[in-house]
Amino acid sequence: MSPAIEVTDLTKRYGDVRAVDGVSFSVEQGEVFAILGPNGAGKSTTVEILEGHRQRDGGAVSVLGIDPSKGGREYRDRVGIVLQSAGIDKELTVREVLDLYSRAYSKRLPIEQVLDAVELAEKADARVRTLSGGQQRRVDLALGLIGDPDLIFLDEPTTGFDPAARRRSWELVQNLTAGGKTVVLTTHYLEEAEQLADRVAVMSGGRIVAEGTPESLRANADRGTVIRFAFPAVDAPLSELIDPLVGDASGRDRRIEIVTPAPTADLAHVTTWALGHGVELQGLVVESMNLEDVYLGLVADDGGGAS
């Protein structure tokens, strides 16, 4: 089975700025592929090229076996796009919007099915302008699904959702891939990427600086394990606790955080120090790096650029 997306040495310039600088990756059919990065990293430009909305300067791109810059109707008929804002006429009802947009596709899902999927069945005949921000975002999501696409681009799909609605939307995305559809996701919610993505590409300065499963990115992170606790009120110099550590320690408002590649040794030192001074370490937590920790470390030196 050939990949749903293949990108090789993709480049895009804006004047002297290389917004996308030699990016290569592939997306397998039926997986969720997340592209993460700060504003200016080049992820939006990359996705717009994949969608066929922006021309590339160099490299090769194949999406569903088609060059999106030349795809035309055949390509657009197989792709669903959920923009950050669809710019729809808010005087229309939700049902009218879906009926209007569905006419652009040669195949389409039943409107009632899509309304149920995005939890808007009860708002089907409400004008879009009367909906909450989160409900309007669900309309955007519905527009990306109405044409029964093989590949769906989701750009910040759950912005404005409350936590419960966000989790239900995650279930929807998981159901889509279970049905064989491919999803490309851009999001600022690191928890969302960790929950949904089979693989993640982190962009910074127009390049991919890391790629892999969330688990592999955490495992390969140089920073290691995090130990956190409140520094107790004790008559002892802080250097006595900090200097012997293998890892790096930082503190704020008496909260100590130690990021270490040697958690066993550093935890043993910290607890031995506390026992020796007869104090408890309030709020003691030992945890592995999450995707957000890894992401922040990877993009810490990003200098910005095009989005």
ZIHU-V157958 format. One record per residue. RES is the residue in three letters. PHI is phi in radians with two decimals (none if undefined). PSI is psi in whole degrees, -180 to 180 (NA if undefined). NEAR is the number of other ideal C-beta (glycine too) atoms within 10 Angstrom. Layout:
res->RES phi->PHI psi->PSI near->NEAR
res->RES phi->PHI psi->PSI near->NEAR
//
This chain:
res->MET phi->none psi->123 near->6
res->SER phi->-1.32 psi->153 near->10
res->PRO phi->-1.08 psi->152 near->17
res->ALA phi->-1.23 psi->-34 near->22
res->ILE phi->-2.37 psi->134 near->19
res->GLU phi->-2.29 psi->124 near->15
res->VAL phi->-2.18 psi->129 near->23
res->THR phi->-2.29 psi->118 near->14
res->ASP phi->0.91 psi->46 near->13
res->LEU phi->-1.25 psi->133 near->24
res->THR phi->-2.34 psi->148 near->16
res->LYS phi->-2.64 psi->129 near->23
res->ARG phi->-2.02 psi->148 near->15
res->TYR phi->-2.17 psi->98 near->12
res->GLY phi->1.13 psi->-124 near->7
res->ASP phi->-1.55 psi->-3 near->5
res->VAL phi->-1.63 psi->125 near->14
res->ARG phi->-1.56 psi->92 near->18
res->ALA phi->-1.16 psi->-38 near->23
res->VAL phi->-2.21 psi->123 near->31
res->ASP phi->-2.18 psi->78 near->18
res->GLY phi->1.32 psi->45 near->14
res->VAL phi->-1.49 psi->135 near->25
res->SER phi->-2.39 psi->135 near->15
res->PHE phi->-2.95 psi->168 near->18
res->SER phi->-2.36 psi->155 near->15
res->VAL phi->-2.22 psi->124 near->23
res->GLU phi->-1.38 psi->155 near->14
res->GLN phi->-1.13 psi->136 near->16
res->GLY phi->1.44 psi->9 near->17
res->GLU phi->-1.93 psi->163 near->16
res->VAL phi->-1.75 psi->120 near->24
res->PHE phi->-2.01 psi->118 near->21
res->ALA phi->-1.77 psi->134 near->24
res->ILE phi->-1.94 psi->117 near->28
res->LEU phi->-2.00 psi->155 near->27
res->GLY phi->2.88 psi->156 near->26
res->PRO phi->-1.24 psi->168 near->21
res->ASN phi->-0.98 psi->133 near->12
res->GLY phi->1.60 psi->3 near->20
res->ALA phi->-1.36 psi->-21 near->27
res->GLY phi->1.88 psi->2 near->27
res->LYS phi->-1.22 psi->-41 near->27
res->SER phi->-1.13 psi->-41 near->21
res->THR phi->-1.08 psi->-43 near->24
res->THR phi->-1.04 psi->-48 near->29
res->VAL phi->-1.15 psi->-39 near->19
res->GLU phi->-1.09 psi->-34 near->20
res->ILE phi->-1.19 psi->-42 near->24
res->LEU phi->-1.12 psi->-35 near->24
res->GLU phi->-1.31 psi->-17 near->20
res->GLY phi->1.57 psi->11 near->20
res->HIS phi->-1.59 psi->-11 near->14
res->ARG phi->-2.49 psi->141 near->17
res->GLN phi->-1.47 psi->141 near->10
res->ARG phi->-1.54 psi->160 near->22
res->ASP phi->-1.63 psi->-27 near->13
res->GLY phi->-2.83 psi->168 near->12
res->GLY phi->1.64 psi->177 near->16
res->ALA phi->-2.11 psi->139 near->12
res->VAL phi->-2.38 psi->128 near->20
res->SER phi->-2.26 psi->124 near->17
res->VAL phi->-2.17 psi->116 near->27
res->LEU phi->0.98 psi->34 near->19
res->GLY phi->1.36 psi->10 near->12
res->ILE phi->-2.16 psi->141 near->17
res->ASP phi->-1.33 psi->113 near->13
res->PRO phi->-1.08 psi->-22 near->23
res->SER phi->-1.27 psi->-14 near->14
res->LYS phi->-2.20 psi->11 near->9
res->GLY phi->-1.23 psi->-40 near->18
res->GLY phi->1.12 psi->-152 near->10
res->ARG phi->-1.07 psi->-42 near->10
res->GLU phi->-0.99 psi->-41 near->11
res->TYR phi->-1.25 psi->-50 near->19
res->ARG phi->-1.08 psi->-26 near->18
res->ASP phi->-1.23 psi->-18 near->16
res->ARG phi->-1.88 psi->2 near->20
res->VAL phi->-2.13 psi->134 near->23
res->GLY phi->-1.92 psi->138 near->22
res->ILE phi->-2.23 psi->124 near->23
res->VAL phi->-1.90 psi->100 near->20
res->LEU phi->-1.36 psi->166 near->16
res->GLN phi->-1.10 psi->-30 near->12
res->SER phi->-2.64 psi->125 near->11
res->ALA phi->-1.45 psi->-16 near->18
res->GLY phi->1.19 psi->35 near->7
res->ILE phi->-1.41 psi->161 near->18
res->ASP phi->-1.27 psi->113 near->11
res->LYS phi->-1.39 psi->-2 near->13
res->GLU phi->-1.45 psi->-15 near->9
res->LEU phi->-1.34 psi->156 near->16
res->THR phi->-1.40 psi->165 near->15
res->VAL phi->-1.03 psi->-44 near->28
res->ARG phi->-1.09 psi->-42 near->17
res->GLU phi->-1.11 psi->-40 near->17
res->VAL phi->-1.07 psi->-47 near->22
res->LEU phi->-1.15 psi->-39 near->27
res->ASP phi->-1.11 psi->-43 near->14
res->LEU phi->-1.10 psi->-50 near->14
res->TYR phi->-1.24 psi->-30 near->18
res->SER phi->-1.14 psi->-24 near->19
res->ARG phi->-1.23 psi->-10 near->10
res->ALA phi->-1.42 psi->-8 near->13
res->TYR phi->-1.98 psi->147 near->17
res->SER phi->-1.33 psi->-27 near->10
res->LYS phi->-2.17 psi->149 near->10
res->ARG phi->-2.67 psi->154 near->18
res->LEU phi->-1.48 psi->154 near->17
res->PRO phi->-1.04 psi->137 near->12
res->ILE phi->-1.01 psi->-42 near->19
res->GLU phi->-1.09 psi->-37 near->12
res->GLN phi->-1.12 psi->-43 near->13
res->VAL phi->-1.20 psi->-41 near->23
res->LEU phi->-1.03 psi->-42 near->21
res->ASP phi->-1.12 psi->-41 near->12
res->ALA phi->-1.10 psi->-37 near->18
res->VAL phi->-1.76 psi->11 near->24
res->GLU phi->1.06 psi->45 near->17
res->LEU phi->-2.16 psi->16 near->21
res->ALA phi->-1.01 psi->-38 near->15
res->GLU phi->-1.30 psi->-13 near->9
res->LYS phi->-1.90 psi->16 near->20
res->ALA phi->-1.01 psi->-36 near->15
res->ASP phi->-1.83 psi->14 near->9
res->ALA phi->-1.54 psi->144 near->14
res->ARG phi->-1.20 psi->143 near->15
res->VAL phi->-1.02 psi->-35 near->19
res->ARG phi->-1.13 psi->-20 near->10
res->THR phi->-1.52 psi->-6 near->12
res->LEU phi->-1.44 psi->155 near->17
res->SER phi->-1.23 psi->168 near->11
res->GLY phi->-1.04 psi->-42 near->9
res->GLY phi->-1.15 psi->-38 near->16
res->GLN phi->-1.19 psi->-39 near->19
res->GLN phi->-1.11 psi->-34 near->19
res->ARG phi->-1.15 psi->-33 near->24
res->ARG phi->-1.20 psi->-32 near->25
res->VAL phi->-1.08 psi->-44 near->22
res->ASP phi->-0.99 psi->-43 near->24
res->LEU phi->-1.11 psi->-41 near->25
res->ALA phi->-1.07 psi->-39 near->24
res->LEU phi->-1.11 psi->-32 near->23
res->GLY phi->-1.29 psi->-19 near->23
res->LEU phi->-1.75 psi->-22 near->21
res->ILE phi->-1.06 psi->-29 near->25
res->GLY phi->-1.53 psi->11 near->24
res->ASP phi->0.88 psi->56 near->19
res->PRO phi->-1.30 psi->158 near->23
res->ASP phi->-1.43 psi->-28 near->17
res->LEU phi->-2.33 psi->134 near->21
res->ILE phi->-2.17 psi->128 near->23
res->PHE phi->-1.70 psi->121 near->24
res->LEU phi->-1.99 psi->111 near->26
res->ASP phi->-1.80 psi->105 near->22
res->GLU phi->0.86 psi->59 near->18
res->PRO phi->-1.20 psi->-22 near->28
res->THR phi->-1.96 psi->20 near->22
res->THR phi->-1.03 psi->130 near->16
res->GLY phi->1.56 psi->-4 near->15
res->PHE phi->-1.43 psi->145 near->21
res->ASP phi->-1.32 psi->165 near->11
res->PRO phi->-0.97 psi->-40 near->9
res->ALA phi->-1.17 psi->-44 near->8
res->ALA phi->-1.15 psi->-35 near->17
res->ARG phi->-1.09 psi->-44 near->18
res->ARG phi->-1.17 psi->-36 near->14
res->ARG phi->-1.17 psi->-34 near->14
res->SER phi->-1.19 psi->-33 near->23
res->TRP phi->-1.06 psi->-40 near->18
res->GLU phi->-1.09 psi->-38 near->10
res->LEU phi->-1.08 psi->-46 near->15
res->VAL phi->-1.09 psi->-42 near->22
res->GLN phi->-1.11 psi->-36 near->14
res->ASN phi->-1.17 psi->-35 near->11
res->LEU phi->-1.10 psi->-46 near->20
res->THR phi->-1.25 psi->-32 near->17
res->ALA phi->-1.08 psi->-29 near->9
res->GLY phi->-1.50 psi->6 near->9
res->GLY phi->1.73 psi->-1 near->9
res->LYS phi->-1.41 psi->154 near->21
res->THR phi->-1.84 psi->141 near->24
res->VAL phi->-2.23 psi->130 near->27
res->VAL phi->-1.90 psi->122 near->26
res->LEU phi->-2.06 psi->129 near->24
res->THR phi->-2.02 psi->134 near->20
res->THR phi->-2.72 psi->151 near->19
res->HIS phi->-1.68 psi->-6 near->12
res->TYR phi->-1.54 psi->104 near->18
res->LEU phi->-1.13 psi->-33 near->19
res->GLU phi->-1.09 psi->-36 near->15
res->GLU phi->-1.10 psi->-46 near->23
res->ALA phi->-1.11 psi->-40 near->22
res->GLU phi->-1.15 psi->-36 near->19
res->GLN phi->-1.32 psi->-38 near->16
res->LEU phi->-1.75 psi->-35 near->24
res->ALA phi->-1.38 psi->133 near->23
res->ASP phi->-1.30 psi->-39 near->15
res->ARG phi->-2.45 psi->156 near->18
res->VAL phi->-2.29 psi->137 near->25
res->ALA phi->-2.03 psi->127 near->24
res->VAL phi->-1.79 psi->122 near->26
res->MET phi->-1.82 psi->144 near->29
res->SER phi->-2.70 psi->128 near->24
res->GLY phi->1.07 psi->31 near->19
res->GLY phi->1.47 psi->1 near->27
res->ARG phi->-2.14 psi->158 near->17
res->ILE phi->-1.50 psi->118 near->23
res->VAL phi->-1.71 psi->-13 near->15
res->ALA phi->-2.83 psi->147 near->19
res->GLU phi->-2.63 psi->141 near->17
res->GLY phi->2.73 psi->-174 near->14
res->THR phi->-1.24 psi->157 near->12
res->PRO phi->-0.95 psi->-38 near->20
res->GLU phi->-1.15 psi->-43 near->10
res->SER phi->-1.21 psi->-35 near->13
res->LEU phi->-1.14 psi->-41 near->22
res->ARG phi->-1.13 psi->-42 near->17
res->ALA phi->-1.15 psi->-32 near->12
res->ASN phi->-1.60 psi->0 near->11
res->ALA phi->-1.14 psi->135 near->21
res->ASP phi->-1.25 psi->-22 near->10
res->ARG phi->-1.37 psi->-28 near->16
res->GLY phi->1.51 psi->-139 near->19
res->THR phi->-1.72 psi->152 near->19
res->VAL phi->-1.93 psi->131 near->18
res->ILE phi->-2.03 psi->126 near->23
res->ARG phi->-2.23 psi->145 near->15
res->PHE phi->-2.94 psi->167 near->20
res->ALA phi->-1.58 psi->129 near->15
res->PHE phi->-1.18 psi->122 near->16
res->PRO phi->-1.29 psi->160 near->16
res->ALA phi->-1.33 psi->101 near->7
res->VAL phi->-2.52 psi->145 near->15
res->ASP phi->-1.50 psi->77 near->5
res->ALA phi->-2.70 psi->144 near->12
res->PRO phi->-1.19 psi->142 near->9
res->LEU phi->-1.08 psi->-31 near->12
res->SER phi->-1.08 psi->-28 near->8
res->GLU phi->-1.09 psi->-33 near->12
res->LEU phi->-1.47 psi->-41 near->20
res->ILE phi->-1.47 psi->-43 near->19
res->ASP phi->-1.03 psi->-39 near->9
res->PRO phi->-1.33 psi->-6 near->13
res->LEU phi->-1.17 psi->146 near->17
res->VAL phi->-1.36 psi->-40 near->14
res->GLY phi->-1.46 psi->-176 near->19
res->ASP phi->-1.73 psi->133 near->13
res->ALA phi->-1.96 psi->144 near->17
res->SER phi->-2.46 psi->162 near->10
res->GLY phi->-2.64 psi->154 near->13
res->ARG phi->-2.74 psi->132 near->7
res->ASP phi->0.88 psi->45 near->6
res->ARG phi->1.19 psi->7 near->11
res->ARG phi->-1.59 psi->128 near->13
res->ILE phi->-1.86 psi->134 near->21
res->GLU phi->-2.20 psi->126 near->15
res->ILE phi->-2.03 psi->121 near->25
res->VAL phi->-1.85 psi->118 near->22
res->THR phi->-2.43 psi->142 near->20
res->PRO phi->-1.48 psi->-4 near->14
res->ALA phi->-2.24 psi->68 near->14
res->PRO phi->-1.11 psi->-35 near->19
res->THR phi->-1.12 psi->-47 near->11
res->ALA phi->-1.16 psi->-45 near->14
res->ASP phi->-1.23 psi->-37 near->22
res->LEU phi->-1.15 psi->-39 near->16
res->ALA phi->-1.07 psi->-43 near->11
res->HIS phi->-1.11 psi->-46 near->17
res->VAL phi->-1.09 psi->-46 near->22
res->THR phi->-1.23 psi->-35 near->14
res->THR phi->-1.14 psi->-41 near->11
res->TRP phi->-1.06 psi->-45 near->17
res->ALA phi->-1.13 psi->-44 near->17
res->LEU phi->-1.11 psi->-38 near->11
res->GLY phi->-1.14 psi->-27 near->11
res->HIS phi->-1.75 psi->2 near->13
res->GLY phi->1.16 psi->38 near->8
res->VAL phi->-2.20 psi->156 near->14
res->GLU phi->-1.69 psi->145 near->11
res->LEU phi->-1.65 psi->98 near->18
res->GLN phi->-1.20 psi->137 near->11
res->GLY phi->1.22 psi->27 near->10
res->LEU phi->-1.15 psi->123 near->15
res->VAL phi->-2.35 psi->135 near->10
res->VAL phi->-2.15 psi->121 near->16
res->GLU phi->-2.54 psi->152 near->11
res->SER phi->-1.32 psi->163 near->12
res->MET phi->-1.10 psi->137 near->21
res->ASN phi->-1.69 psi->176 near->15
res->LEU phi->-1.10 psi->-32 near->23
res->GLU phi->-1.13 psi->-42 near->14
res->ASP phi->-1.05 psi->-46 near->18
res->VAL phi->-1.08 psi->-47 near->24
res->TYR phi->-1.02 psi->-48 near->23
res->LEU phi->-1.09 psi->-36 near->13
res->GLY phi->-1.18 psi->-37 near->16
res->LEU phi->-1.24 psi->-36 near->20
res->VAL phi->-1.78 psi->8 near->18
res->ALA phi->-1.05 psi->-30 near->9
res->ASP phi->-1.75 psi->11 near->9
res->ASP phi->-1.12 psi->129 near->20
res->GLY phi->-1.64 psi->2 near->9
res->GLY phi->1.56 psi->-175 near->12
res->GLY phi->2.60 psi->-149 near->20
res->ALA phi->-1.34 psi->159 near->19
res->SER phi->-1.39 psi->NA near->15
//
